[in-house]
């Protein structure tokens, strides 16, 4: 790599982190994780040159990779510690799981599309992210065999926080999930489980693909 390319990459990374901060991603651990995980490998083909822009981009199977600031804000809202076991519903490109792998003890990520799980797993291996387990499964039912979880993050919109996922959250655990109809404005919700029930905090408007039950045709 030439000095010019080095300088260009450093500048691009600086602009990337500045964009995150300007959108409200201020947690130092989250920013460090997002600096360590390059978004580039998670975007293939025509859109790869736009990997460092703060925008959602299409990926395979009719899905999208979320814009980095939304990934950062959701991760920040999750308040992950290095002792946590995290479930992600909706692997997609694998970018969100890779960020979480820098913060948590163990990440389980599930997607209904086998192709997405396979491609994301290849990237995890290439980046030597050994604390991620990626599985093809119907994420709306969570992952009962590995429950309970300290943290759950859902990267597709449900009409309500799914009951099976709420049940798999530890007491004191946190879930971050977009809630709302797929064709209307959705709200990002943080759910905290207490001994006596669930506390709901509305964080911000978002737009995600809908959470769909069942496996994809390639699954």
C-alpha positions as CSV (number, residue, x, y, z in Angstrom):
1,X,0.0,0.0,0.0
2,X,1.4,3.4,-1.0
3,X,1.7,6.4,1.4
4,X,-1.1,8.1,-0.5
5,X,-3.4,5.1,0.0
6,X,-2.5,5.0,3.7
7,X,-3.3,8.7,4.0
8,X,-6.6,8.2,2.1
9,X,-7.6,5.3,4.3
10,X,-6.8,7.2,7.5
11,X,-8.8,10.2,6.3
12,X,-11.7,8.0,5.3
13,X,-11.7,6.3,8.7
14,X,-11.5,9.7,10.5
15,X,-14.5,11.0,8.5
16,X,-16.4,7.7,9.2
17,X,-15.9,8.1,13.0
18,X,-16.8,11.8,12.9
19,X,-20.0,11.0,11.1
20,X,-20.8,8.4,13.8
21,X,-20.2,11.0,16.6
22,X,-22.2,13.6,14.9
23,X,-25.2,11.2,14.8
24,X,-25.0,10.6,18.6
25,X,-22.7,7.6,18.8
26,X,-20.5,8.7,21.7
27,X,-19.8,5.5,23.7
28,X,-16.0,5.1,23.5
29,X,-16.1,1.2,23.5
30,X,-18.6,1.2,20.6
31,X,-16.6,3.8,18.6
32,X,-13.4,1.7,19.1
33,X,-15.2,-1.5,18.0
34,X,-16.5,0.3,14.9
35,X,-13.0,1.6,14.1
36,X,-11.6,-1.9,14.5
37,X,-14.2,-3.6,12.2
38,X,-13.9,-2.5,8.6
39,X,-17.3,-2.3,6.9
40,X,-15.8,-2.9,3.5
41,X,-15.6,-6.7,3.5
42,X,-19.3,-6.9,4.4
43,X,-20.5,-5.2,1.2
44,X,-19.9,-6.9,-2.2
45,X,-20.2,-5.9,-5.8
46,X,-21.5,-2.6,-7.2
47,X,-22.0,-0.9,-3.8
48,X,-18.6,-1.8,-2.2
49,X,-17.2,1.6,-3.0
50,X,-19.9,3.2,-0.8
51,X,-19.0,1.1,2.2
52,X,-17.8,4.1,4.2
53,X,-20.8,6.3,3.7
54,X,-23.4,6.6,6.4
55,X,-26.2,4.9,4.4
56,X,-28.0,1.6,4.3
57,X,-27.0,-0.5,1.2
58,X,-28.6,-3.6,-0.4
59,X,-27.1,-7.0,0.1
60,X,-28.2,-10.5,-1.1
61,X,-31.6,-12.1,-0.5
62,X,-33.4,-8.8,-0.7
63,X,-32.0,-7.6,2.6
64,X,-29.9,-4.5,3.6
65,X,-26.9,-3.6,5.6
66,X,-27.9,-0.9,8.1
67,X,-26.3,2.5,8.0
68,X,-23.3,2.6,10.4
69,X,-24.8,5.3,12.6
70,X,-27.9,3.1,13.2
71,X,-25.6,0.1,14.0
72,X,-23.7,2.3,16.4
73,X,-26.8,3.7,18.1
74,X,-28.4,0.2,18.5
75,X,-25.1,-1.2,19.9
76,X,-24.8,1.8,22.3
77,X,-28.4,1.3,23.5
78,X,-27.7,-2.4,24.1
79,X,-25.0,-1.5,26.8
80,X,-23.0,-4.7,26.1
81,X,-20.3,-5.7,28.6
82,X,-17.4,-8.1,28.1
83,X,-19.2,-10.7,30.2
84,X,-22.4,-10.8,28.1
85,X,-23.8,-13.5,25.9
86,X,-25.6,-11.8,23.0
87,X,-28.3,-13.0,20.5
88,X,-28.6,-11.2,17.2
89,X,-31.7,-11.9,15.2
90,X,-31.0,-11.1,11.5
91,X,-27.4,-11.8,10.6
92,X,-27.7,-10.0,7.3
93,X,-24.1,-9.1,6.1
94,X,-22.6,-10.0,9.5
95,X,-21.4,-6.4,10.2
96,X,-23.5,-5.9,13.3
97,X,-22.4,-9.3,14.8
98,X,-18.8,-8.4,14.1
99,X,-19.1,-5.1,16.0
100,X,-20.7,-7.0,18.9
101,X,-17.9,-9.6,18.9
102,X,-15.5,-6.8,20.0
103,X,-17.7,-6.0,23.0
104,X,-19.3,-9.2,24.2
105,X,-18.0,-12.6,25.5
106,X,-20.0,-14.6,23.0
107,X,-22.3,-13.7,20.1
108,X,-25.0,-16.0,18.6
109,X,-26.4,-14.7,15.3
110,X,-29.3,-16.2,13.4
111,X,-30.8,-15.5,10.0
112,X,-33.5,-17.2,7.9
113,X,-31.4,-17.0,4.8
114,X,-28.7,-19.8,4.6
115,X,-26.7,-17.8,2.0
116,X,-26.3,-14.8,4.2
117,X,-25.2,-17.0,7.2
118,X,-22.7,-18.8,4.9
119,X,-21.2,-15.6,3.5
120,X,-21.1,-13.9,6.9
121,X,-19.4,-16.9,8.5
122,X,-16.7,-16.8,5.8
123,X,-16.0,-13.1,6.7
124,X,-15.9,-14.0,10.4
125,X,-13.3,-16.7,9.7
126,X,-11.2,-14.4,7.6
127,X,-11.2,-11.7,10.3
128,X,-10.5,-14.4,13.0
129,X,-13.7,-13.5,15.0
130,X,-13.8,-16.7,17.0
131,X,-16.5,-15.7,19.5
132,X,-19.4,-15.6,16.9
133,X,-21.7,-18.6,16.2
134,X,-23.8,-18.0,13.1
135,X,-26.8,-20.3,12.5
136,X,-29.6,-20.6,9.9
137,X,-32.8,-20.4,12.0
138,X,-36.2,-18.7,12.3
139,X,-35.1,-15.8,14.5
140,X,-38.6,-14.9,15.6
141,X,-38.4,-17.9,17.9
142,X,-34.9,-17.0,19.2
143,X,-32.5,-19.7,20.2
144,X,-34.0,-21.7,23.1
145,X,-31.0,-24.1,23.3
146,X,-28.7,-21.2,24.2
147,X,-31.1,-19.1,26.3
148,X,-31.2,-17.1,28.5
149,X,-29.3,-14.2,26.9
150,X,-27.8,-11.1,28.6
151,X,-28.6,-9.0,25.5
152,X,-30.7,-9.5,22.4
153,X,-30.6,-7.3,19.3
154,X,-33.2,-7.6,16.5
155,X,-32.3,-6.1,13.1
156,X,-35.7,-6.5,11.5
157,X,-39.0,-4.8,12.5
158,X,-41.7,-6.7,14.4
159,X,-45.2,-5.4,15.1
160,X,-44.5,-6.0,18.8
161,X,-41.4,-7.3,20.7
162,X,-41.6,-11.0,20.0
163,X,-42.7,-13.1,23.0
164,X,-40.2,-15.9,22.6
165,X,-37.4,-13.4,22.6
166,X,-38.7,-11.6,25.7
167,X,-38.8,-15.0,27.4
168,X,-35.2,-15.7,26.5
169,X,-33.9,-12.5,28.1
170,X,-32.3,-12.8,31.5
171,X,-33.5,-10.8,34.5
172,X,-31.6,-7.5,34.1
173,X,-31.1,-8.2,30.4
174,X,-31.7,-5.7,27.6
175,X,-33.2,-6.1,24.1
176,X,-33.1,-3.5,21.4
177,X,-35.7,-4.0,18.6
178,X,-37.4,-1.9,15.9
179,X,-41.2,-2.1,16.3
180,X,-43.9,-1.0,13.9
181,X,-45.5,-1.8,10.5
182,X,-43.0,-2.4,7.7
183,X,-44.6,0.3,5.5
184,X,-44.8,3.0,8.2
185,X,-42.3,4.7,10.5
186,X,-41.0,2.3,13.0
187,X,-39.6,3.1,16.5
188,X,-36.5,1.7,18.0
189,X,-37.4,0.3,21.4
190,X,-35.1,-0.8,24.3
191,X,-36.7,-3.4,26.5
192,X,-35.2,-4.0,30.0
193,X,-36.3,-7.1,31.9
194,X,-36.8,-6.7,35.7
195,X,-37.9,-9.1,38.3
196,X,-41.4,-7.6,38.1
197,X,-41.8,-7.3,34.3
198,X,-40.5,-5.4,31.3
199,X,-39.6,-1.7,31.0
200,X,-39.9,-0.1,27.5
201,X,-38.0,2.9,26.3
202,X,-38.6,4.5,22.9
203,X,-35.3,5.6,21.4
204,X,-35.8,7.0,17.9
205,X,-37.6,6.5,14.5
206,X,-36.0,3.9,12.2
207,X,-36.8,1.9,9.1
208,X,-35.9,-1.8,8.9
209,X,-37.0,-4.8,6.7
210,X,-39.8,-6.7,8.4
211,X,-39.2,-9.7,10.7
212,X,-40.5,-12.7,8.8
213,X,-41.3,-16.1,10.3
214,X,-39.9,-19.3,8.7
215,X,-36.8,-20.0,6.7
216,X,-35.9,-18.3,3.4
217,X,-36.2,-20.3,0.2
218,X,-32.4,-20.9,0.3
219,X,-32.6,-21.9,4.0
